[in-house]
Amino acid sequence: MTVAFRADASSQIGTGHVMRCLALASALKEKAVFLCREYPGHLFEQIESSGHLLIRLPTPEPPDRAHHDARDTLAALEKTGGCDWLVADHYAIDACWEESMRSVSKKIMVIDDLSDRNHDCDLLLDQNLHAQNRYNELTPSTCIKLLGPQYALLRPEFRQARANLRAREGKFERILVFFGGSDPGNATTRALEAIQGLEATDLAIDVVAGNANPHLEDIRQSCESMPGAIFHRQAKNMQELMMEADLAIGAGGIATWERCCLGLPSIVISIAPNQESIAQCAAEFGALRYLGKADEVPLADIIQALKQMMGDRNRLLGMSEKGKSLVDGLGAVRVAHIMNSISQNGILLRHAFENDARKLFEWRNAPETRRHAFNPDRIAWEDHLAWLKNSLSNPDRHLLIGEQDHRPIGVLRYDLAGSIAEVSVYLVPGLYGRGLGSRLIEAGTIWAGLNLPNIATLRARILTENIASRKAFAKAGYMESNGIYEYHLPSNKQDRT
């Protein structure tokens, strides 16, 4: 599978777009093509050191930005022979740009935060809490939308660190200050002034600034004059610094989800408009403390927030647990699996909803479905509705519908009991005999490994005379013993691909 990314980094734009694309490229385990403009503060060295091909687009851009960007990108991709996926992570790109790329890319994915323009894409990702329902009128009806922090694109070192988290104790001894890769307004220095206002001489302070930060020397000098402060330029061990810290002061954006993944409580000050709603929603959930926009937050408010955190152990612990519940570090792996599934066999799994009731009722009552069911009786509509309502509200049951080319192909159900998930499966009537059963089961196995962290074994009970199902489970890697088929999930769930 060939993948191309269109994203930029600069001192003004920041580095988040390119960094999350690099995280996705790593999860895909493919050598990717990055198409970027050479702005001050670019990340070209990091892209190339990651093993990817970098194509430098002409700089600067003409006034008609979107049109000329499409022309430049199209010309570059035509020279490479096109791609299977083109991933666009750029606020200046819209449906017109994306439509013009159809001749050089089989599929188009958009990474967005703003929901302020139309898109012509096959897959859309918004990893933020406020994303639900924002894109219904902005994307084609066939677009698959991945919405929420469970899809946060974090680098592999964060999911590896998540597996080795120390138990936090609610201490207030070490603070991490990091306002992203650029921080053009120098919120970092304001945060350091606030820490000095605490007049606490026993604090350890890690201060991180990226190479794209225009205030590097000022920040370095501030650190040298502060007892306990350590300056880190372009730190390559952010996950370690976050694990060691007791509290962070920083911006919104992708760092929000990195901190949540590692259970690091934080005070957040937004330094760009797209970060405001991200921080507000996460604060309402209880995963962080949000003070507002950098140019509107008084120094006294930062000092007060620090003092409140310093004396509230329970709040620090609660914030840590809330953050960890939002992000598990496997978002990039989930997205990579979906992209691979679309490219290879096109089978995607989604949770069933109430408006699927009629379809599920008809499929379950079809003679070819009932023929191999443990309960072959026809189910009444009222009983079906009651069952579906109970199933959708039951946290120990996952009812999934498999789709291929935007059409349903079958149903998977996982009933959880301890470390075991009981599996049930059937195909949509009329689709038997096409080899879809084993592929649906395989897709379910990968889904379970990514979404059911406490499950070690998948188990299926199959009627003796149901030869087709037996063959399908065996082909999908299940082992049979006395009529029971089992699949043992790998133990290292934090790094499973």
C-alpha positions in Angstrom: 0.0 0.0 0.0 1.4 3.4 -1.0 0.5 6.4 1.1 1.2 10.1 0.5 0.8 12.9 3.1 0.1 16.5 2.4 1.0 18.5 5.5 3.1 21.5 6.5 5.0 22.6 9.6 6.3 26.1 10.4 7.0 28.6 13.2 3.5 30.0 12.6 1.5 26.9 11.7 3.1 24.7 14.4 4.3 21.2 14.0 1.2 19.2 15.0 0.0 18.4 11.5 3.3 16.8 10.4 3.8 15.1 13.7 0.5 13.3 13.7 1.0 12.3 10.0 4.4 10.8 11.1 2.6 8.9 13.8 0.1 7.4 11.3 2.9 6.6 8.8 4.7 4.7 11.6 1.6 2.7 12.4 1.1 1.9 8.8 4.6 0.5 8.6 5.0 1.7 5.1 7.5 4.0 3.5 5.4 7.1 2.8 5.7 10.2 0.6 5.5 13.6 2.4 4.7 16.6 0.3 5.6 19.8 2.2 6.5 23.4 1.7 9.8 24.7 3.0 8.6 27.2 5.5 10.8 28.4 8.4 10.4 25.8 11.2 9.7 22.9 8.8 10.4 19.3 10.0 12.2 18.0 6.9 15.1 16.5 8.8 12.7 14.5 11.0 10.6 13.3 8.1 13.7 12.1 6.2 15.3 10.5 9.3 12.0 8.5 9.7 12.8 6.9 6.4 10.1 8.6 4.3 10.5 10.3 0.9 10.2 14.0 1.1 9.0 16.1 -1.8 9.6 19.9 -1.4 6.8 21.8 -3.0 7.5 25.3 -4.4 7.6 28.1 -1.9 6.2 30.7 -1.4 2.6 30.0 -2.4 0.8 32.3 -4.9 -2.2 34.3 -3.7 -4.8 31.7 -5.0 -3.5 29.2 -2.4 -5.8 26.2 -2.7 -5.8 26.2 -6.5 -2.0 26.4 -6.8 -1.4 24.0 -4.0 -3.6 21.4 -5.8 -1.6 22.1 -9.0 1.7 21.6 -7.3 0.6 18.5 -5.4 -1.0 16.9 -8.4 2.2 17.4 -10.5 4.4 15.9 -7.8 2.1 12.8 -7.3 1.9 12.2 -11.1 5.7 11.9 -11.1 5.6 9.3 -8.4 3.0 7.2 -10.1 0.2 8.1 -7.7 -0.8 6.4 -4.5 -3.3 4.2 -2.8 -4.1 6.7 -0.1 -3.6 10.5 0.0 -3.8 11.9 3.5 -4.5 15.6 3.7 -3.9 17.3 7.1 -4.1 21.0 6.1 -6.6 23.7 7.0 -6.3 25.3 3.5 -7.5 22.2 1.8 -11.1 21.6 0.9 -13.4 19.5 -1.4 -12.2 21.2 -4.6 -8.6 20.3 -3.8 -9.5 16.8 -2.8 -11.6 16.2 -5.9 -8.7 17.2 -8.1 -6.6 14.5 -6.5 -8.9 11.6 -7.5 -6.8 11.0 -10.7 -3.6 10.2 -8.7 -5.0 8.6 -5.5 -7.4 5.6 -5.1 -8.6 6.8 -1.7 -8.5 10.2 0.1 -8.3 10.7 3.8 -8.7 14.0 5.6 -7.5 14.9 9.1 -9.4 17.9 10.4 -10.3 19.8 13.6 -12.3 22.7 12.4 -15.4 21.3 10.5 -15.6 24.7 8.6 -15.5 23.5 5.0 -16.7 20.7 2.7 -14.7 17.6 2.0 -14.6 15.1 -0.9 -13.0 12.2 1.0 -13.4 8.5 1.7 -12.2 8.7 5.3 -12.3 11.6 7.7 -10.6 11.8 11.1 -11.2 14.3 13.9 -9.6 13.0 17.0 -11.3 15.5 19.3 -14.1 15.2 21.9 -16.3 17.7 20.2 -16.3 16.0 16.8 -19.6 14.1 16.9 -22.1 15.0 14.2 -20.0 18.1 13.0 -19.3 16.6 9.6 -22.6 15.1 8.5 -23.3 17.9 6.1 -19.7 18.5 5.0 -18.8 15.0 3.7 -20.2 12.6 1.1 -22.8 10.0 2.5 -20.2 7.3 1.7 -17.5 8.9 3.8 -16.4 6.9 6.9 -15.9 9.2 9.9 -13.5 8.4 12.7 -14.4 10.7 15.5 -13.0 11.0 19.0 -9.8 10.6 21.1 -9.8 6.8 20.7 -8.4 7.7 17.2 -5.7 10.1 18.5 -2.6 9.8 16.4 0.2 9.3 18.9 3.7 8.2 18.1 4.5 4.5 19.1 6.6 5.5 22.1 3.5 6.8 23.8 1.6 3.5 23.5 4.7 1.7 24.7 5.1 4.1 27.6 1.4 3.6 28.5 2.2 -0.1 29.1 4.8 0.9 31.7 3.0 3.7 33.6 3.9 4.3 37.2 1.1 4.7 39.7 0.6 8.4 40.2 0.4 9.6 43.8 -1.0 13.1 43.4 2.4 14.6 44.2 3.4 18.2 43.2 7.1 18.0 42.9 7.9 18.1 39.1 6.4 20.3 36.5 6.6 19.9 32.7 6.3 23.1 30.6 5.7 22.6 26.9 3.7 24.7 24.5 4.2 22.8 21.3 6.8 22.9 18.5 6.6 26.6 17.8 4.9 28.8 20.5 5.1 32.1 18.5 3.6 34.1 21.4 6.1 32.8 23.9 3.6 31.4 26.4 6.5 29.3 27.7 8.1 32.3 29.4 4.8 33.4 30.9 4.4 29.9 32.4 7.9 30.1 33.9 7.1 33.5 35.4 4.0 31.9 37.0 6.0 29.1 38.5 8.4 31.6 40.0 5.4 33.3 41.5 4.8 30.2 43.6 8.1 30.9 45.5 8.6 27.2 45.8 12.3 26.4 45.9 12.0 22.6 45.8 10.3 22.2 42.5 11.9 20.4 39.5 10.9 22.0 36.2 11.4 20.5 32.7 11.1 23.1 30.0 10.8 21.9 26.4 11.0 24.0 23.2 11.1 22.8 19.7 13.5 24.0 17.0 10.6 26.0 15.4 10.3 28.1 18.5 11.4 31.7 17.7 12.2 32.4 21.4 14.7 29.6 22.1 17.4 31.7 23.5 15.1 33.8 25.8 13.6 30.5 27.2 17.1 29.1 27.7 18.2 32.1 29.6 15.1 32.0 31.8 15.8 28.4 32.7 19.4 29.2 33.6 18.2 31.8 36.1 15.6 29.5 37.7 16.6 27.0 40.4 15.5 23.5 39.5 14.7 24.3 35.8 16.2 22.1 33.0 16.0 23.3 29.4 15.3 20.7 26.7 15.6 21.7 23.0 13.7 19.6 20.6 13.3 16.8 23.2 13.2 13.3 21.7 12.0 11.7 24.9 8.7 13.6 25.5 7.0 10.4 26.8 9.7 10.0 29.5 9.4 13.6 30.6 5.6 13.2 30.8 5.9 10.0 32.8 8.2 11.7 35.3 6.2 14.9 35.7 3.4 15.4 38.2 1.8 18.3 36.4 2.1 19.9 32.9 1.5 23.5 31.8 1.1 23.6 28.1 -1.0 24.2 25.0 -3.9 22.3 23.5 -3.6 20.3 20.3 -2.0 16.9 20.0 0.0 17.3 23.3 -3.4 17.2 25.0 -3.9 13.6 24.0 -0.3 12.7 24.7 -0.7 13.9 28.3 -4.1 12.1 28.7 -2.6 8.9 27.4 0.0 9.0 30.2 -2.3 10.2 32.9 -0.5 13.5 33.3 -2.7 16.3 34.9 -2.4 19.6 33.1 -3.1 23.3 33.1 -3.8 24.3 29.5 -3.6 27.7 27.8 -4.5 27.7 24.1 -2.1 29.3 21.7 -4.1 28.9 18.5 -7.9 29.1 17.7 -8.2 25.4 16.8 -7.0 24.5 20.3 -9.8 26.3 22.1 -12.7 23.9 21.7 -10.3 20.9 22.2 -9.3 22.3 25.6 -12.8 23.3 26.6 -14.3 19.9 25.9 -11.5 18.0 27.7 -11.8 20.4 30.7 -15.6 19.8 30.9 -14.8 16.0 30.9 -12.4 16.6 33.8 -9.2 15.6 32.0 -7.5 19.0 32.4 -7.8 22.6 33.7 -8.3 25.2 31.0 -7.5 28.8 31.6 -8.3 30.3 28.2 -6.5 32.0 25.3 -2.8 32.9 25.8 -3.3 36.6 25.1 -6.2 36.8 27.5 -5.0 34.9 30.6 -3.5 37.1 33.3 -0.4 35.9 35.0 -2.2 35.9 38.3 -4.7 33.3 37.0 -1.9 30.9 36.1 -0.3 31.4 39.6 -3.7 30.8 41.2 -4.3 27.6 39.2 -0.9 26.3 40.2 -1.6 27.0 43.8 -4.9 25.2 43.6 -3.3 22.1 42.0 -0.5 22.1 44.5 -2.9 21.6 47.4 -5.4 19.2 45.8 -4.1 15.7 45.6 -7.6 14.2 44.8 -8.0 16.6 41.9 -4.7 15.6 40.4 -5.5 11.9 40.7 -9.0 12.3 39.3 -7.7 14.3 36.3 -5.1 11.6 35.7 -7.8 8.9 35.6 -10.1 10.9 33.4 -7.4 11.5 30.9 -6.3 7.8 30.7 -10.0 6.8 30.1 -10.0 9.0 26.9 -6.8 7.9 25.2 -5.1 4.5 25.3 -2.3 5.2 22.8 -3.7 2.8 20.1 -5.4 5.4 18.0 -2.8 5.4 15.1 -3.0 1.6 15.1 -6.8 1.7 14.8 -6.7 4.1 11.9 -3.9 2.2 10.1 -6.0 -1.0 10.5 -9.0 0.7 8.9 -7.0 2.1 6.0 -5.5 -1.4 5.4 -8.9 -3.0 5.6 -10.3 -0.6 3.0 -7.4 -1.2 0.7 -7.2 -5.0 1.1 -10.7 -6.4 1.5 -12.8 -3.3 2.4 -14.4 -4.9 5.5 -15.0 -2.3 8.2 -16.8 -2.9 11.6 -19.1 -0.4 13.3 -21.4 -0.7 16.3 -25.0 -1.3 15.6 -27.5 1.5 16.3 -31.2 1.6 17.0 -32.0 2.6 13.4 -30.5 -0.8 12.3 -33.4 -2.6 14.0 -35.4 -3.4 10.9 -32.4 -4.7 9.0 -31.2 -6.9 11.9 -34.7 -8.2 12.4 -34.9 -9.3 8.7 -31.4 -10.8 8.6 -31.9 -12.8 11.9 -35.2 -14.2 10.8 -34.1 -15.3 7.3 -34.3 -19.1 6.9 -30.6 -19.4 6.0 -29.6 -17.6 9.2 -32.0 -19.5 11.5 -30.9 -22.8 10.0 -27.6 -22.8 12.0 -28.7 -20.8 15.0 -28.8 -22.3 18.5 -32.4 -21.0 18.6 -33.8 -21.5 15.2 -37.3 -20.1 16.1 -38.5 -17.0 14.3 -38.3 -13.9 16.6 -41.3 -11.6 17.1 -40.7 -7.9 16.3 -41.5 -6.7 19.9 -39.1 -9.3 21.3 -36.4 -8.2 18.8 -36.8 -4.5 19.8 -36.5 -5.3 23.5 -33.4 -7.5 22.8 -31.7 -4.8 20.7 -32.4 -2.1 23.3 -30.9 -4.3 26.0 -27.9 -5.2 23.8 -27.0 -1.6 22.9 -27.1 -0.5 26.6 -25.2 -3.6 27.9 -21.5 -2.6 28.5 -20.6 -6.3 28.3 -22.0 -6.8 24.8 -20.7 -5.4 21.5 -23.0 -5.8 18.5 -21.1 -5.0 15.3 -22.1 -4.7 11.7 -19.5 -5.5 9.0 -19.6 -3.4 5.9 -17.8 -3.7 2.5 -18.0 -1.0 -0.1 -20.5 0.8 2.2 -22.9 -2.2 2.2 -23.6 -4.5 5.1 -22.2 -8.0 4.8 -22.7 -9.5 8.3 -23.1 -9.2 12.0 -20.6 -10.0 14.8 -21.5 -10.1 18.5 -19.1 -10.3 21.5 -20.4 -11.1 24.9 -17.8 -10.4 27.6 -17.3 -12.5 30.7 -14.0 -12.0 32.6 -11.1 -12.5 30.2 -13.3 -14.3 27.6 -15.4 -12.9 24.8 -18.1 -15.3 23.3 -18.3 -14.7 19.6 -21.4 -15.0 17.4 -21.5 -14.3 13.7 -23.8 -14.5 10.7 -23.7 -13.1 7.2 -26.4 -11.0 5.5 -28.7 -13.4 3.6 -27.6 -14.0 0.0 -23.9 -13.6 0.8 -23.1 -17.1 1.9 -20.6 -19.1 0.0 -18.4 -16.2 -1.1 -15.6 -16.6 1.5 -16.8 -13.5 3.4 -17.3 -15.4 6.7 -13.6 -15.9 7.5 -12.7 -12.4 6.5 -15.4 -11.0 8.7 -14.2 -13.1 11.6 -10.6 -11.9 11.0 -11.7 -8.3 11.0 -13.4 -8.9 14.3 -10.3 -10.5 15.8 -8.3 -7.4 15.0 -11.1 -5.2 16.3 -11.3 -7.1 19.5 -7.5 -6.9 20.1 -7.7 -3.1 19.7 -10.9 -2.4 21.6 -11.2 -5.1 24.3 -8.0 -4.7 26.4 -9.2 -7.1 29.2 -10.0 -10.0 26.8 -7.5 -12.8 26.4 -9.6 -15.4 24.6 -12.2 -15.3 21.9 -14.5 -18.3 22.0 -17.1 -19.6 19.5 -19.6 -22.4 20.0 -20.7 -23.9 16.7 -23.3 -26.6 15.9 -21.8 -29.8 14.7 -23.8 -29.7 11.4 -22.7 -26.1 10.7 -19.8 -27.0 8.4 -19.5 -23.6 6.8 -19.0 -21.8 10.1 -16.5 -24.4 11.3 -14.4 -23.9 8.2 -14.7 -20.1 8.5 -13.4 -20.0 12.1 -10.6 -22.4 11.3 -9.5 -20.4 8.3 -9.6 -17.3 10.5 -7.1 -18.9 12.9 -9.3 -20.3 15.6 -8.3 -23.7 17.1 -11.0 -26.3 17.7 -11.4 -28.6 20.8 -14.5 -30.6 21.5 -16.7 -28.4 19.3 -15.4 -25.1 20.8 -13.3 -22.8 18.7 -10.9 -20.4 20.5 -8.5 -17.7 19.5 -5.9 -16.4 22.0 -5.1 -12.8 21.6 -1.5 -11.6 22.0 -0.6 -10.6 25.5 1.1 -7.3 24.5 -2.0 -5.4 23.7 -0.3 -2.0 23.9 1.8 -2.6 20.8 -0.5 -4.9 18.8 -0.8 -4.2 15.1 
